[in-house]
Amino acid sequence: MLKRKVYSQLLKWKNSNNKKCLILKGARQVGKTYVIRAFGEAEYESFIEINFYRQPELKQVFSGGLSGEEIYKRMTASMPGIKLIPGKTLVFLDEIQKCAAARTALKFLAEDGRFDVIASGSLLGLSYGKDADKEVEEVESIPVGYEIPVMMYSLDFEEFLWAHGYSEDAISYLKEFYDKRIAVPDGIHQQYENLVREFIVVGGMPEVVADFVEHKDYNRVHDIQIRLIADYEDDIAQHAKGVETTKVRKCYDSIPNQLARENKKFKYSEVEKKSTAKKYGDSIQWLVDANMAFSCKNLRVPQLPLRYNEKDNEFKIYLNDTGLLMGLFGFETKLAVLNNTLVGFAKGGIYENFVAEALVKKGYFLHYYKPDEESELEFLIEKDGEVRPIEVKAGNTATKSLNRYIAKYEPSIAYKVISGNVGEADGKLSIPHYMVMFL
C-alpha cells in the first residue's frame, strides 16, 4: 500500500471528540476510495461500505425517515451479515453524489454519533446543478456544520519518496540542510535532483506511482497516464453540461500550450481565436471546481490578505498533476526532462507546474505578481503573517524580478527555487526544486 499523508488526517479525526461526518474530496483517481478502505479495515472492528454507483439498490437505505436509528435499521435489513458496533464501526458512503438523501442524512448520522461515517465521491467540487450526469442527484439540504471536508490530491514529492523506500528519518536529515541554510553534499544533492526529474515525469497519480515502483518502466508510465487523461476527458463529456462539454475540453487541451509560452498568463485566444472570458470563463471554473486544474491569480498589490487583492481577469492555469501534463507533452519531452536536456519556455512551464502543485498540496493558495512588463514573480504565499515571494527557475539564472521585489517590499525572506544547491545571499534563500516540500 502506498503511504498517504491523508491517512494521518483520518486517524486524527477518528481519535477526536468531534464526530461530525468526514467528507473526502478530490479529483478522480487520486486514491480516495483506496485509502478510506485501508483505513476502515485497519482501524475499526467493523467496516461497512456502500457504493451508490455499484449498488444503486442501496439508495433505499436512505428512503423514508432520516434519523440515525431508522437509517441503520434499514441498513441491517438491506445488508445481511453486517455488524454495527457502537464506537468501533466505520460506515463509508462512496459516490455519495448519486444519492442526495444520503448527503442530507449526514446531519442526522452525525447527531446520532454511534458510528463513524466517511463520505466521498467523484467531482464533489462541482456545484450541484452544474453536473450534467443524470445519475447525480441534487441535494435539497447540504448538512452545513455536520461535515468536515478534507481535500485529497495525487501523491506529493515526499509521498513519492516514501513509495521509493525513503524513510521519514532520511527526509528529516535532508530538511536539516534547508533549516540550517547550508549546501547539501554533492552526491546527495544530485540524487534528489534526479529524483525530482523522475517525479516530474511520473507524477503522483497512485496507479502510475505504484506501477513505476514495481516495474521501473517509463513506457508503462506513459500508457497509464494517457489512459487517465482519457478518463478525465470522459468525465468532461459526461459531467459538463451541454455546449460546455466542448468548451471545457478545449480549455483542458490548451493548458500545455499555455504553459509552453514565455508569458504563461492564460489567454482565451489560445483556446479559440478572438474568444473571451464571456465564452470560456465558466469552462475554466468548471476545471478548477472539478480539481482537474489549479488557478493562480495575479495581484494588484502584494499585501495581505492576498485573496482580496486578486485580479480576476489575469490568471495562470496549472494541471493538478505534473505527470499528466508530461503525458500531454509526449514521451520525447519526458526523455528530455529525465536527461536534463530540455530547453525553451516549456521547461519553465513544467517546473512552474511542479511548484504550483507542491504549494497547493501544502495548503497554499496560488498567486503571482506581475506589476509590469519588466517584472514577474511566479508565486507569492502567505506564511508566518507576511507575504513571501517565490521565483522559480528551471535552471539557475539571474533573478531581476526578485531583486526588485526585495528592494521595494523588504520581505524577511524571499525564495529562489533553482536547479542548484542551497545558498543564501542578498535577502534570498536559494533552494533546489526538491526542497519546495519544506516550504
C-alpha positions as CSV (number, residue, x, y, z in Angstrom):
1,M,0.0,0.0,0.0
2,L,1.2,3.5,-0.8
3,K,1.7,5.6,2.3
4,R,-0.5,8.7,2.1
5,K,-0.5,11.8,4.3
6,V,-4.3,11.9,4.4
7,Y,-4.3,8.7,6.4
8,S,-3.0,10.7,9.4
9,Q,-5.8,13.2,9.0
10,L,-8.3,10.4,9.0
11,L,-6.7,9.0,12.2
12,K,-6.8,12.4,13.9
13,W,-10.5,12.7,13.0
14,K,-11.2,9.2,14.4
15,N,-9.4,9.9,17.7
16,S,-11.1,13.4,18.2
17,N,-14.1,14.1,20.2
18,N,-15.7,15.9,17.3
19,K,-17.6,13.2,15.4
20,K,-19.0,15.1,12.5
21,C,-19.1,13.1,9.3
22,L,-15.9,13.4,7.3
23,I,-16.3,14.1,3.5
24,L,-13.2,13.3,1.4
25,K,-13.0,15.4,-1.7
26,G,-10.6,15.3,-4.6
27,A,-10.1,14.7,-8.3
28,R,-10.9,11.3,-9.8
29,Q,-8.2,8.6,-9.5
30,V,-6.2,10.2,-6.6
31,G,-6.8,7.2,-4.3
32,K,-9.8,8.3,-2.1
33,T,-11.6,5.0,-2.1
34,Y,-8.4,3.0,-1.7
35,V,-7.2,5.0,1.4
36,I,-10.6,5.0,3.1
37,R,-10.9,1.3,2.6
38,A,-7.5,0.6,4.0
39,F,-8.2,3.0,6.9
40,G,-11.5,1.3,7.7
41,E,-10.2,-2.2,7.6
42,A,-7.1,-1.4,9.7
43,E,-8.5,0.9,12.3
44,Y,-12.1,-0.4,13.0
45,E,-13.5,-3.7,14.2
46,S,-16.3,-3.4,11.6
47,F,-16.1,-1.6,8.2
48,I,-19.3,-1.2,6.1
49,E,-19.0,0.2,2.6
50,I,-21.9,1.4,0.4
51,N,-21.0,2.4,-3.2
52,F,-24.0,4.1,-4.8
53,Y,-22.6,3.7,-8.3
54,R,-22.1,-0.1,-8.0
55,Q,-25.0,-0.7,-5.6
56,P,-27.8,1.7,-6.6
57,E,-30.3,-0.6,-4.9
58,L,-28.9,0.5,-1.5
59,K,-30.3,4.0,-2.0
60,Q,-33.4,2.5,-0.3
61,V,-31.4,2.7,2.9
62,F,-31.9,6.4,2.8
63,S,-35.6,6.4,1.7
64,G,-38.0,7.4,4.3
65,G,-37.2,8.8,7.8
66,L,-33.6,10.0,8.0
67,S,-33.0,9.6,11.7
68,G,-29.9,7.6,12.5
69,E,-31.9,4.9,14.1
70,E,-34.1,4.5,11.0
71,I,-31.2,4.5,8.6
72,Y,-29.2,1.9,10.5
73,K,-32.3,-0.3,10.9
74,R,-32.8,-0.2,7.1
75,M,-29.1,-0.8,6.6
76,T,-29.2,-4.1,8.5
77,A,-32.3,-5.2,6.6
78,S,-30.7,-4.4,3.2
79,M,-27.2,-5.7,4.0
80,P,-27.4,-9.1,5.8
81,G,-24.4,-10.0,8.0
82,I,-23.1,-6.5,8.7
83,K,-22.0,-5.6,12.2
84,L,-22.9,-2.3,13.7
85,I,-20.7,-2.0,16.8
86,P,-21.0,1.4,18.6
87,G,-17.7,3.2,18.7
88,K,-16.0,0.6,16.6
89,T,-17.7,0.8,13.2
90,L,-16.8,2.9,10.2
91,V,-19.6,3.4,7.6
92,F,-18.2,4.5,4.2
93,L,-20.7,6.1,1.7
94,D,-18.9,6.2,-1.6
95,E,-20.1,8.0,-4.8
96,I,-22.4,9.9,-2.5
97,Q,-23.3,12.4,-5.2
98,K,-25.5,9.7,-6.7
99,C,-27.7,9.6,-3.6
100,A,-28.9,13.1,-2.5
101,A,-30.8,11.7,0.5
102,A,-27.5,10.2,1.8
103,R,-25.8,13.5,1.6
104,T,-28.7,15.2,3.5
105,A,-28.6,12.3,6.1
106,L,-25.0,13.1,7.1
107,K,-26.5,15.7,9.5
108,F,-28.6,13.0,11.3
109,L,-25.8,10.4,11.3
110,A,-23.5,13.0,12.9
111,E,-26.1,13.7,15.5
112,D,-26.7,10.0,16.2
113,G,-22.9,9.6,16.8
114,R,-22.8,5.9,17.5
115,F,-20.8,5.1,14.4
116,D,-18.1,7.0,12.4
117,V,-19.2,8.0,8.9
118,I,-17.0,9.0,5.9
119,A,-18.4,10.0,2.6
120,S,-16.6,10.5,-0.7
121,G,-17.4,10.8,-4.4
122,S,-16.4,12.0,-7.8
123,L,-16.4,15.7,-8.8
124,L,-17.8,16.8,-5.5
125,G,-16.2,20.2,-6.1
126,L,-18.8,20.9,-8.8
127,S,-21.8,22.9,-7.7
128,Y,-25.0,21.0,-7.9
129,G,-26.8,22.0,-11.0
130,K,-23.6,22.2,-12.9
131,D,-23.2,18.5,-13.3
132,A,-24.9,17.0,-16.4
133,D,-24.6,13.4,-15.2
134,K,-28.3,12.3,-15.0
135,E,-27.4,10.0,-12.0
136,V,-26.1,12.8,-9.9
137,E,-28.9,13.9,-7.6
138,E,-29.3,17.5,-6.4
139,V,-29.2,17.8,-2.7
140,E,-32.1,19.7,-1.1
141,S,-30.2,20.5,2.1
142,I,-26.4,20.2,2.4
143,P,-25.5,19.4,6.0
144,V,-23.5,22.5,6.7
145,G,-21.9,22.3,10.2
146,Y,-22.1,18.5,10.2
147,E,-19.4,17.7,7.7
148,I,-15.6,18.0,8.0
149,P,-14.3,18.5,4.4
150,V,-10.8,17.1,3.6
151,M,-9.2,17.6,0.2
152,M,-7.0,14.8,-1.2
153,Y,-4.6,15.1,-4.1
154,S,-2.3,12.8,-6.0
155,L,1.0,12.0,-4.2
156,D,3.3,14.8,-3.5
157,F,7.1,14.6,-3.8
158,E,7.5,13.4,-0.2
159,E,4.9,10.6,-0.6
160,F,6.7,9.7,-3.9
161,L,9.9,9.3,-1.9
162,W,8.1,7.1,0.7
163,A,7.0,4.9,-2.2
164,H,10.6,4.5,-3.2
165,G,11.5,3.4,0.3
166,Y,12.9,6.7,1.7
167,S,12.3,6.9,5.4
168,E,11.0,9.9,7.3
169,D,14.4,10.0,9.0
170,A,16.1,10.3,5.6
171,I,13.8,13.2,4.7
172,S,14.3,14.8,8.1
173,Y,18.1,14.6,7.5
174,L,17.6,16.4,4.2
175,K,15.4,19.1,5.9
176,E,18.3,19.9,8.2
177,F,20.1,21.5,5.3
178,Y,17.1,23.6,4.5
179,D,16.6,24.7,8.1
180,K,20.3,25.5,8.6
181,R,20.5,27.1,5.1
182,I,23.6,25.2,4.1
183,A,24.5,23.3,1.0
184,V,23.6,19.6,0.6
185,P,26.6,17.3,-0.1
186,D,27.0,16.9,-3.8
187,G,26.3,13.2,-4.0
188,I,23.0,13.5,-2.0
189,H,22.1,16.7,-3.9
190,Q,22.5,15.0,-7.3
191,Q,20.5,12.0,-6.1
192,Y,17.5,14.2,-5.2
193,E,17.9,16.3,-8.4
194,N,17.5,13.0,-10.3
195,L,14.5,12.0,-8.2
196,V,12.7,15.3,-8.7
197,R,13.0,14.9,-12.5
198,E,11.7,11.4,-12.2
199,F,8.8,12.7,-10.2
200,I,8.0,15.3,-12.8
201,V,7.8,12.6,-15.4
202,V,6.0,10.0,-13.4
203,G,3.8,12.4,-11.4
204,G,1.7,11.4,-8.4
205,M,-1.3,9.6,-9.6
206,P,-1.4,6.5,-7.3
207,E,-1.8,3.9,-10.1
208,V,1.1,5.3,-12.0
209,V,3.4,5.5,-9.0
210,A,2.6,2.0,-7.8
211,D,3.3,0.6,-11.3
212,F,6.5,2.5,-11.7
213,V,7.8,1.4,-8.2
214,E,7.3,-2.2,-9.3
215,H,8.4,-2.1,-12.9
216,K,10.6,1.0,-13.4
217,D,9.2,1.2,-16.9
218,Y,8.6,4.7,-18.4
219,N,6.6,3.2,-21.3
220,R,4.2,1.7,-18.8
221,V,4.0,5.0,-17.1
222,H,3.1,6.8,-20.3
223,D,0.5,4.3,-21.2
224,I,-1.3,4.6,-17.8
225,Q,-1.1,8.4,-18.0
226,I,-2.7,8.5,-21.4
227,R,-5.5,6.3,-20.2
228,L,-6.0,8.5,-17.1
229,I,-6.1,11.6,-19.3
230,A,-8.7,9.8,-21.5
231,D,-10.7,9.1,-18.3
232,Y,-10.6,12.8,-17.4
233,E,-11.8,13.7,-20.9
234,D,-14.6,11.1,-20.5
235,D,-15.5,12.8,-17.2
236,I,-15.7,16.2,-19.0
237,A,-18.0,14.6,-21.7
238,Q,-20.2,13.0,-19.0
239,H,-20.4,15.8,-16.4
240,A,-20.1,19.1,-18.3
241,K,-23.4,20.5,-19.4
242,G,-24.5,20.9,-23.0
243,V,-22.2,23.1,-25.1
244,E,-20.0,23.5,-22.1
245,T,-18.6,19.9,-22.8
246,T,-16.7,21.0,-25.9
247,K,-15.6,24.3,-24.3
248,V,-14.2,22.6,-21.2
249,R,-12.4,20.0,-23.3
250,K,-10.9,22.8,-25.4
251,C,-9.7,24.6,-22.3
252,Y,-8.2,21.5,-20.8
253,D,-6.4,20.6,-24.1
254,S,-5.0,24.2,-24.3
255,I,-3.2,24.1,-20.9
256,P,0.1,22.6,-22.2
257,N,0.2,25.2,-25.0
258,Q,-0.4,28.0,-22.5
259,L,2.4,26.7,-20.2
260,A,4.8,26.3,-23.1
261,R,4.7,30.1,-23.9
262,E,7.1,32.7,-22.4
263,N,4.1,34.6,-21.0
264,K,2.1,32.0,-19.2
265,K,-0.9,34.1,-18.3
266,F,-3.9,32.2,-19.6
267,K,-5.2,33.6,-22.9
268,Y,-8.7,32.7,-24.1
269,S,-7.4,33.4,-27.6
270,E,-5.2,30.4,-27.3
271,V,-8.3,28.3,-26.9
272,E,-10.1,29.8,-29.8
273,K,-9.2,32.9,-31.9
274,K,-10.8,36.1,-30.7
275,S,-12.6,34.3,-27.8
276,T,-13.1,35.9,-24.4
277,A,-13.9,35.2,-20.8
278,K,-17.6,35.6,-21.6
279,K,-17.4,32.4,-23.7
280,Y,-14.8,30.4,-21.8
281,G,-14.7,31.7,-18.3
282,D,-17.2,29.2,-16.9
283,S,-15.3,26.4,-18.6
284,I,-12.1,27.3,-16.7
285,Q,-14.1,27.5,-13.5
286,W,-15.5,24.0,-14.2
287,L,-12.0,22.6,-14.5
288,V,-10.9,24.2,-11.2
289,D,-14.1,23.1,-9.4
290,A,-13.5,19.6,-10.7
291,N,-10.0,19.7,-9.2
292,M,-8.5,18.9,-12.7
293,A,-6.6,22.2,-12.7
294,F,-5.4,24.9,-10.3
295,S,-5.9,28.6,-10.8
296,C,-3.2,31.1,-10.0
297,K,-4.3,34.8,-10.0
298,N,-2.2,37.9,-10.4
299,L,-2.3,40.5,-7.6
300,R,-3.0,44.2,-7.7
301,V,-0.6,44.6,-4.7
302,P,1.3,42.0,-2.8
303,Q,-0.4,42.6,0.5
304,L,-2.4,40.6,3.0
305,P,-4.9,39.1,2.5
306,L,-3.8,38.0,-0.9
307,R,-7.2,36.6,-1.9
308,Y,-8.7,40.1,-1.7
309,N,-6.1,41.7,-3.9
310,E,-6.6,39.4,-6.9
311,K,-7.1,40.5,-10.4
312,D,-9.9,38.2,-11.5
313,N,-9.2,38.6,-15.2
314,E,-5.4,37.8,-15.0
315,F,-4.5,34.3,-14.1
316,K,-2.5,31.2,-15.0
317,I,-3.8,27.6,-15.1
318,Y,-1.8,24.6,-14.0
319,L,-2.7,20.9,-14.2
320,N,-3.4,19.1,-11.0
321,D,-0.7,16.5,-11.6
322,T,2.6,17.4,-13.4
323,G,2.9,13.8,-14.6
324,L,-0.4,14.2,-16.5
325,L,1.0,17.4,-18.0
326,M,4.0,15.4,-19.2
327,G,1.7,12.8,-20.6
328,L,0.1,15.5,-22.7
329,F,3.5,16.9,-23.8
330,G,4.6,13.5,-25.0
331,F,7.3,10.8,-24.5
332,E,10.2,12.7,-26.1
333,T,9.7,15.7,-23.8
334,K,9.7,13.3,-20.9
335,L,13.0,11.9,-22.1
336,A,14.5,15.3,-22.4
337,V,13.4,16.1,-18.8
338,L,14.9,12.9,-17.5
339,N,18.2,13.6,-19.3
340,N,18.1,17.3,-18.3
341,T,18.4,18.4,-21.9
342,L,15.1,20.2,-22.3
343,V,15.4,23.8,-23.3
344,G,12.9,26.6,-24.1
345,F,9.8,28.0,-22.5
346,A,8.1,24.7,-22.0
347,K,10.8,23.7,-19.5
348,G,9.9,26.7,-17.4
349,G,6.2,25.9,-17.6
350,I,6.9,22.3,-16.5
351,Y,8.8,23.4,-13.4
352,E,6.3,26.1,-12.6
353,N,3.6,23.4,-12.7
354,F,5.6,21.2,-10.3
355,V,6.0,24.1,-7.8
356,A,2.3,25.1,-8.1
357,E,1.2,21.5,-7.5
358,A,3.5,21.3,-4.5
359,L,2.2,24.6,-3.0
360,V,-1.4,23.5,-3.4
361,K,-0.7,20.2,-1.7
362,K,0.9,22.1,1.2
363,G,-2.3,24.1,1.6
364,Y,-1.3,27.4,0.0
365,F,-3.5,29.4,-2.3
366,L,-1.8,30.2,-5.6
367,H,-1.0,33.8,-6.6
368,Y,1.6,35.5,-8.8
369,Y,2.8,39.1,-9.2
370,K,3.3,40.8,-12.5
371,P,3.2,44.6,-11.9
372,D,4.6,45.5,-15.3
373,E,6.2,44.0,-18.4
374,E,9.6,44.0,-16.8
375,S,8.9,42.0,-13.7
376,E,7.1,38.8,-12.7
377,L,7.3,36.6,-9.7
378,E,5.9,33.1,-10.2
379,F,4.3,32.7,-6.8
380,L,3.6,34.6,-3.6
381,I,2.4,32.8,-0.5
382,E,1.1,33.8,2.9
383,K,3.4,32.4,5.6
384,D,4.1,33.4,9.2
385,G,2.0,36.6,9.0
386,E,3.6,38.0,5.8
387,V,3.8,37.7,2.1
388,R,6.7,35.7,0.8
389,P,7.8,35.8,-2.8
390,I,9.0,32.8,-4.7
391,E,10.8,33.0,-8.0
392,V,11.1,29.7,-9.9
393,K,13.9,28.9,-12.3
394,A,14.2,25.7,-14.3
395,G,18.0,26.3,-14.2
396,N,19.9,28.8,-12.0
397,T,19.7,32.2,-13.8
398,A,19.5,35.8,-12.6
399,T,16.6,37.0,-10.5
400,K,16.0,40.6,-11.6
401,S,12.3,40.4,-10.6
402,L,13.0,39.0,-7.2
403,N,15.7,41.7,-6.6
404,R,13.2,44.5,-7.5
405,Y,10.6,43.0,-5.2
406,I,13.1,42.7,-2.3
407,A,14.3,46.3,-2.8
408,K,10.7,47.6,-2.7
409,Y,8.9,45.4,-0.1
410,E,11.7,44.1,2.1
411,P,10.3,40.7,3.0
412,S,12.0,38.9,5.8
413,I,12.8,36.1,3.4
414,A,12.5,35.5,-0.4
415,Y,12.8,32.2,-2.1
416,K,14.6,31.4,-5.3
417,V,13.8,27.8,-6.4
418,I,16.5,26.6,-8.7
419,S,18.3,23.6,-10.2
420,G,21.2,24.1,-7.8
421,N,22.1,23.8,-4.2
422,V,21.1,25.6,-1.0
423,G,22.5,29.1,-0.6
424,E,21.7,32.5,1.0
425,A,22.7,35.9,-0.2
426,D,21.2,39.4,-0.5
427,G,17.9,38.5,1.2
428,K,17.3,35.5,-1.0
429,L,17.3,31.8,0.1
430,S,18.1,29.6,-2.9
431,I,16.7,26.1,-2.6
432,P,16.6,23.2,-5.1
433,H,13.3,22.2,-6.5
434,Y,13.1,19.1,-4.3
435,M,13.1,21.3,-1.2
436,V,9.8,23.0,-2.1
437,M,8.2,20.3,0.0
438,F,9.6,22.1,3.1
439,L,8.1,25.5,2.5
